[in-house]
Amino acid sequence: MKKYLSEFIGTAFLVGAILGSNSLAMNIMGESSAAHLAHALSIGGTLMVMIMVFGPISGGHFNPAVTISFLVKGDMKLEEALPYFISQILGGIAGAVAVNLMYEVNAFPVSDIVRDGYGQYVSEFITTFGLVMIIHILVKQKSESIHLAVGAYIFAAITYSSSTAFANPAVAIGRIFSNADASIEPLSAMAFIVTQVAAALVSFQVCKFFIATDIIKTKPKSKSKTTRKK
């Protein structure tokens, strides 16, 4: 139960940071580079802290695409992964609703912001691919800095990608229930989710090259027989 609650809370805070920082930045600074950087920093920092806090409990996925990659790897069973998916999606929606209440707007709106075009899908594929790759390689290396790497990567991905790096199906679903500029309408969200899941699966297949353990089989040396001359 602790694992699922951790995934719920972590994903809720992540989506809350995304929509909340976007709303505040737009109110204070409007459409500016500074607003975008503040938005990215809030998301990267929140994700970093959530992974540091909940990573030892649930693994700190907060992302169905990441969970799917561990399911395919064999580190999780389907009966364990399904509650993760549910917790992450509900957490994403809860985070969006919390921000709506915080800014005193409609608690359950449905976004009408369309995000489409091949550039957006390429962006989502690349950013999700990179996220899953980083996680699996660092897990293999038993790194103690995964939270730092993931937070820094997402911060950077938001600043350079055309889609602003959703890279997370639970985030895409949560952002449906908002009227903020960072929201997304349902059909666009579904297209993003398909792209993200595909990227996660491809990324894990590529990661196999880096995380596979090389097993060198050596044949035992045969004992040489010596014969004594009589």
Buried (B, 14 or more C-beta within 10 A) or exposed (E): EEBBBBBBBBBBBBBBBBBBBBBBBBEEBEEEEEBBBBBBBBBBBBBBBBBBBBBEBBBBBBBBBBBBBBBBBEBBEEEBBEBBBBBBBBBBBBBBBBBBEEBEEEEEBEBEBEBEEEEBBBBBBBBBBBBBBBBBBBBEEEBEEBBBBBBBBBBBBBBEBBBBBBBBBBBBBBBBBBBBBBBBBBEBBBBBBEBBBBBBBBBBEEBEEEBEEEEEEEEEEEEEEEEEEE
